[in-house]
Amino acid sequence: FHLNEIRAAESRPGFFVQMNGKTAEISTYPCYNKIYCVFCLFSRIVNRLQKSGREGNAMEENQSLEGVVEYLIFENEDNGYVVFSVNTGSELVEAAGVVGEVHIGETVKLEGHFETHPTYGRQFKATSCASSVPQAVQDIKAYLASGALPYIGPATAKKIVAMFGSDALDIIAEHPEQLTAIRGLNEEKANAIHQEFRRQFGAREVVTWLGKYGISAPRAMEAYRAYGPHTLQALTENPYLLCGEPLHLRFAQVDEMAAGLQLPQESRLRVWAALLYVLRHNLNNGHTCLPADKLCAAAAKLLGVPPESAQEALLELCQTFEAVNENFNGRDFVFLPKQHRSEVYCADRIHMMLRYPPESITGIDREIAEIERTEGIEYAELQKDAIRAALEKGLLILTGGPGTGKTTTLNAIIRILMEKGETVFLAAPTGRAAKRMSELTGVEAKTIHRMLQVDWDDNDDPVFQRNERNPLECDAVVIDELSMVDAYVFESVLRPLPIGCRLILVGDSDQLPSVGPGNVIGDLIASKVFPTVQLKEIFRQSMESLIVMNA
């Protein structure tokens, strides 16, 4: 501290010093020995900060808070984050946290700790919330009058409490038909009130119940949105639902929950869940399906049961359409329904495009010769074959290693198409790849998601606005870096293609694979039904370059 700051401190009753986010008040008194003053000042800073640190640690210790909800300050229905005031009987405390819905008049018991918000001051940070329906008549009346339930305002709340007293909420929960005795409430309105009441307290029950198994409140709210008012009943009967959408919990974690609920080890629900879990797990390894024998063996090992038990359960899964079985060359393969739909659609759409190809462009050799003359280049024969295939057949996979002339060939295809008046869309899986594509071709390229006008649903899954009902307005689509495209994205590319649209796919099967399931470029090439040209001659550097040869 500078001496003038110390002098200023002498004339004030106290001032504040902040270090590492903690504030300490320093009581000052006149002192004319400046060195001693500095020593005293820092001694007091250290003492106060140590005291402040002990108080801060105490505030972060887990505590309980119980009271009646007085006010709702803020509520986010999507993630269950709520800021509200709780009357503990001795004080009004502001609480905040992801605890699901809370309502005026209900009694809550919160677990968490006090903290100081930089803007709103002292708050109770709630990590869990257990609630009970209001018990006292005045709390019931406050809850009903708050507008938490449809068709009930202050006047109707007063009538309900006057007629049913402290049993009002039991009537709403168990005997809603009795509400029709209140003037203005018919059977339809009474049922709506009942359903909303069950929904509100059902969400809280789910958050509390899943919290006992270490599942956070936001994740519990995801489950509640997925399964609705009867979530708790559904999960207690079949906790293995949590292995699927939307939580995708680990099988071992859910298996422990099931053991706590005393579900038998040989339960069919457990075996079905293991089979589906193995299928979902292998999506992350790029597999859209698994051989049935390998699937059953993996599930049996996970469960510790004989493979025969898994085989019987797999048959039942296929009969209920939870899984799909396909036989290829005498061997059974099992898909999850979504992946099966994607693969079937892609195969059918490609078959249709091959059967009804785009209109062929004539005079291609003349166009190639003109480009060679004006650009001063000479195309290799395989490059010419690729140009002809794209323009005559309208479908092409152009593949090859680095330096083999894919970009030069693609530029010729795009130039001829645009000179013929066709609208060409260019796209790539990533922003970097799209930018590189634009630089090399001189034509704007977009990411696939941007071209298809992506939106996102409640589970943050992509939903494309471009589809069969809203097709792309183009005559040709060029997709680069096809090796990075998974089966679902490829399906989404095919859906909005207009009838007669050209499709040129560029990639190298030896490059980075897709993040999602499916080996689109490898499977299309292996099928031998899609026109494919593989460039092999290296042009970018000397043929003797060891770097190029190794690549």
N, C-alpha and C positions, 0 to 999 in steps of 0.2 A: 504494500500500500504506500502511495505517496504521502508525504507529511501533510499536504494540504487536505487529503482525505481524512487523516486522523484528526486534524484540527476541526474539520466539519463535523466529525463524529462527536467531538467533545461538546458541541452546542446542541446536539439532539438527544432525546431520551433513549434512542436506540436505532440501529439500522440493520439491514439484512445482507447476508452474504450467501450466494448460491454456488454450490460445487456438486458436480455429478448429479444434478437434478434434485438435490436436497437443499432446503432452505433453513438457515440458522439465524436466529435473532441475536444480535450482540448488544448487550447492555453496556453503555459507556459512561465514563465519569471523567472529570478533569484530571489530566496527568501532564505534567510539564517536562518530564524526562522522556524525550521522544523515543529513545531506544527501548526503555522499559515499557512505554506505551505500546510499541509494536509487539513486544513479547507478550504483553497482557492480551492484546487484541487477538493474536494468533492462538494463544492458549484457549481463549474463550471460543474461538471458531472451532477448534478441534473438539472441545468438550460438547459444544452444542450439536455439531455434526454427528458425533458418536451417539448422542442421545436421540437425535432425529433418526439415525439409522436403525436404532433399536425399536423406536416407535414404528418405523416403516415396515420392519420385518414382522412386528406384531400384527400390523394391519393386514399383511398378506397371508397370515395363518388362516386355515379354514375355520369358518364360523357358521353358525346357524342364525337365521332371522325368521321370525314368525309374526304374522299379522294379517290384517284385512286390506285388500287392494282398495285404495281411495281414488286414485286418478290414473288414467292411461295417458302418457305423454307422447309416446311414439310406438308404432308397431309396424314391422315388416312381415307381411303375410307369407312371402316367398321363403324366407329362411328362419322365421320364428323369433327374430330378434325383437325384444320389447324393452321399453323404458317406462317404468311405472312407479307410483308412490305407494308405500306400505305403511299403514298405521299399526305400530307395534303396541299401542296402548300407552306408551310413555313418550314417543316421538314419531314424527313423520319422516321416513327414510326413503330416499330415491334409490331404486334398484334398476339394474340393467343386465341383460344377458339373453342368450339364445335358449329360451325356455318354453317355446310354443306360445299358445294363446293364454292370456290372462284377462280376467273380467272384473269390473268394479263389483265389490261386495263379496267376492270369494276369499276364503281363508287360504293363505299360502304359507308353506314352510320352505325357506330358501337355504341352500348351501352355497358357500362362497367366501368372499373376503371383502373388506372395505379397501377402497383405493381412492386416490385423488385424481379426478379427471382434469386435464389442463384447462378445459373451458367451463365445465359444469360443476366442478368442485367435488365434494365428498359423495361417493356413490358406493352402493353395495354391488359388487360384481358377482352375479349369480351364475353358478355352474350347473345347478339343478333346481328344480322346483316341483314340490309335491303339493297338490292342492286338494281341498275338500270343498264340497258345495257349501254355500253360505248356510249357517245354522240359525242365527238370530233373525227374528222377524224383520228388524230394520235393515239387516244386511241383505236378506232375500229381496226386500222391496227395492233397495238400491241397485242390486244386480239386475232385476227385471226392468227397472226404469231406465237403465243405462242404454237401452237399445241393443243389447247383445243378442237378443232373440227377435226374429221377425214378427211383425204384427203386434208387438207389445211396446207401448210407450208408457210414460208416467201414469196416465189415467187408467189404462188397462192393468198396469202393474198394481195399482192401488186396489182395483176390483178383485184381482186374483188373490192378493194377500188377505183382503177382507173376507173372502169366501173360504180359502183353504188354510190360511194362517201359516204355521211353520211347516206344514205338509205340502206347500205349493210346488216345490221343486220335485218332490217324490211323485206328485200327480203328473207333472210334465214328463218325467222320465219313464214312469211305469203305466200310467193311465191317462194318456193325453185326451181320450174321448171325453173325459169329464170337463175339459176346458170349454166345451161347447155350451156349457151352462152360463158362461160369461157372454153377455150381449156383444155382438160384433165378431165373435170367433166361431167359425163353422168347422166342419170336420176336416176340410182341406187345410185350413190355417192351423188348426190344432196339430195336425200331423207334421206340418212344416216346422212348427215350434219344437216339437219332439225331436225331429231329425237333427235340427241345428244344435239343440242342447246335447244330444248324444255325440255329435261331431266335435263340439268344443271340448268336452271333458274326455273324449276318446283320444284326442291328440296329446293331452297332458299325460294320460295314462301310458301311452306309447313311449313318450320321451322319458318318463320315470322308469318304466320297465326295462327299456333298452339301455338306459344309463347304468343299470346294475351290472351289465355285461361289458361296460367300457365303451359303449357306442355313444358318440357325442350327440348333443341335441340337434344340430343341423342335419346329421345323417339320419337321426330318428324321424325328423320331419320329412325327409325324402321318402322314407318307408311309408309314413302315414299318407303322404300325397299319392303314393303308388297304390296302396291297398284300401284306403278309405276308412270310414268309421269303424269297420270291423277288423282293423289291423291287428289289435291285440289278440282277438280270438283266433284269427288266421295264423299268427306267428306262434301262439302257444300250441296249436294243433300241428303246425308244420314249420318249425323254425328254419328248415332248410330253404325256405323261400328267400332268405337273406343272402344265399349264395348267388342268386340271380339278380335281375334288374330290381331296383336301381343301385343297390349297395355293393353287390359282388364281393361279399365277405369271403375270407378264406374258409375252406371246408373244415379245417381243423378247429377254427374258432367257433363255427356254428355247431360242430359236433359236440363240443364241450357244453354249449348251451342246451343242446338236445339231451345230453346225459343228465344235466341238472333238472330237466323237465321229465326225466325218467322215461324217455322214449326208448323202446327196446332196440338193441344193436342190430337185430335181424329185420327191423322195420323196412317195409318196401319203400317208404318215403326216403329213408337214408340211402338205400341202394340207387334209387332214381337220381337223387341229388348228386351222388358221387359220379355217376355216368355223365350227367350234364356238366358237372364241374370239370371233369377231364376234357370234355369237348370245348368248353369255354376257355380253359387254361391253354389249350393248344392253338386257339385263335391267335394268341400272343406269339406263338412260334411260327405263324404264317400258314397254318393248316386250316382249310375250309372244311375238311372232313377227316375222319380216321377210319382205317380198316376195323371192321366190327370185332375181329378177334383181338387186336391190340387194345382197343378201347375197353373191352371186357376184362382183359388181363390187368390193365392199369387201374381200373376201378376196383377190382377184387383185391389188388395189393393195397390200395388206399384204405379199403374197408376191413381187410383181414378176413375175407369170406371166400368160399370156393368160387372159381370162375363160373360155374354152372348157375349160381345164384344171380350173378351179374347178367348172364345171357338171358335168363328168364325175364329179368327186370327190363332189359333193353327191348325185348319183344313187346312188352307192355307199353313202354315209352313210345315206340313207333305206332302202336295201335291207337294211342291217344294223341298223336301228332305233336308230341313234345320233341320228337326227333324224327328224322327221315332217313330211310334206308334205300340205297341204290346199289344195284349189282353191275359191276363193270368187269367184263372178261372173267366171269365166274366167281368174283370175289365181292363180298358185301362191304359197302362203305356207309358210314353214318354221318349225317349232317345235322346241325342245328337248323331250324326252319328258315331263319333269316338268310343264312349263307346258302341254303339250298335254293331259295327263291332267286337270289342274286345270280347264281351260276346258271340256273335254268333260263332266266331271262336273257342273260348275255348270250348263251348258246342259241336260243331261239331267234334273237334279234340279228345275230350275225348270219344265221342260216337264211333269214329273210333278205338281208342285204345282199348276200351272194346270189340269191334267186332272182331278186329284182334290183340289179346294179344300177348305178347312176348312168346317165347318158354318156356314151363314149365320145371323146374328142378326136377328130381326125387330123391328119397332116402333122403328126407329132415329130417325125424325123426332120421335117422342114423347119419346125420351130426349134428343135435342138441345134440344127446346123446354124440357124440365125444367131442363137445365143453364143455358140462357139466362135462365130465370126466377130460379133460385136464385143465380146468380153475377152477374146484372145485366149480361150482355154480349149482344152480337148477332153471330153468326157470319156472315161473308160467304158467298156461295153456293159459291165454290170450297172454302172450309173445310168446308162441309157435304158437298160431294162427296167430299172426302178421308175424312171420318169414315164416310160410307156405304161407300166402297170397302173400307176396312179391316175393317169389321164384316160386310159382306155377302160380299165376295169373299175376305177373309182375307189378301190380298196387296196391298201398297201401297208405292210410292215417293213420299214427300212431299218436294218440293223447293221452293226459293224463296230469294230474297235476304234480307239482314238486314232485320228489322222487318216481314216479311210475315205473321207469325202462325203460324209452324210450331210453336212451343212451345205456344201456346194450343190449336191443333188437336190436337196430340199429347196434351195433358192430357185433352182430352175423350175421345179414343179409349181411353186408359188407364183413365179413371174408369169408362166404360161397361163395359169388359171386366171390371174387378175387381168391379163391382156385379153382373155376371152370374156371378160365382164363378170366373172364369178366373185362372190363375196367369200373371203377366206378368213376364218377365225383361227388364231394360234393360241395355244394354252400349254401350260406345264404345271407339274404338281406343286412347285414351290415358287415363292417370289423371286428368289435368286435365279432359278432356272428360267423363269419367264423373262426376267430382265436380260439375261444372257441371250435368250432366243431373239428378243427384239433387236439387240445390238448386232447379231450375226445376220439377221434376215432383212433388217430395215423396216419391218412391219410390226405394229403393236402386238404384243403378246400379253396375255393375262394368266393369272393362276386359274386352275380348273374351277376352284370354288367361286372365284369372282365371275368367271364366264357363266357359270350356272346359277349365279345370284343366290348365294347361300344365306340361309337364315338359321336360327337355332331354336330348338324346342326347350321345354322345361327341364329336360335332363341334359342340356348342352350337347345334344346330338344334332348333326347338320341336317337341315331340311332345304332342299334345293327348289327354288321358285321356277326354274326352267325344267319342264317335263313334257309328257305327251300332250298335255292340254295347253302348254305354253312353250312351243318349240323354239329353238334357236333360229334366228333369221339370217341364215347363211347357206352357201352352196357347198362349202367344204370346211372340214375341221381338221386341224393338224395338232396332234398331241406329242410333245417331246418328253424325254425321260420316262418312257412308259414303264420301265422296270420299277419305278417308285409308286406306281398306281396299283391299289388293291382291288379286289373284286367288287366291293361295294361302290367305290368311286367310278370304276369302269362302267358298272351298270348305270350309274347316274349320268355318265357321259352319253351313253347310248340312248337313254330314254328321250331326251329332247331333240335328237337328230331328225330333221325333216326327211320325208320319203325322197329318195334320190340324192341325198347328201353324200359327198365324198368323205372318206375317213382315212387319213394318213397317220400312221403310228410310227414314231421314231424312238429308238432306244437300243440299249445294249444289255443283253441278259446277264452279262458279267458285272454290271454296275450295281449300285446300292439297291437292295430289294425293298419292297414296300413295307411300311410300318404295319399296316393292317394285313388280314389274311388274304391269301391268293397269290399265285404266280402268273399274272395275266400274260405278260409277254412270252414267258416260257411255254405256257399251255397253248397259246395261239400258234406259236411256231411249231410245236410238237404235233398239233392237230393236222397240219399239212392241208388245211382247207382254206386258209387265209393267204392270199398272195404275199409272198415274202421274198425280199432280196437282201442277201447278206453281203455287204461290201468287205472285201478282204485285202485289196491292194492298198498299200500305205503310200500317201502322197505328201503328208505334212512335213516329214523329214526324210533324210536319206535312208534307203532300205537297209544300210549297214548299221544304223543306229541301234545299239544294244538296248537303250531305254525303250524305243518304240517296239522292238521285237519282243522284249519281255512283257510289255504292256499287252 
